[in-house]
Amino acid sequence: MDKFTKGILTVIAVGIIGLNVQMMNGGGFITKAHAVGNVQKVTICDENGFSCAYVDGAFLNVKNFPAY
């Protein structure tokens, strides 16, 4: 292999080893996400706020009405 390929592979190897060391020591720069507060509900409507999507069981239903 030429020097360029060896250099690139060395950088990749050092990066992988660095990530593994950080993960073994508590995560490093990747932290856990925690929810704060209550559930926030969102309504998806058209630009006028009249035609809105609705939830039917486990499905989000959106009607595609023709534009007038």
Secondary structure, 3 states (H helix, E strand, C coil): CCHHHHHHHHHHHHHHHHHHHHHHCCCCCCCCCCCCCCCCCCCCECCCCCCECEEECCEEECCCCCCC
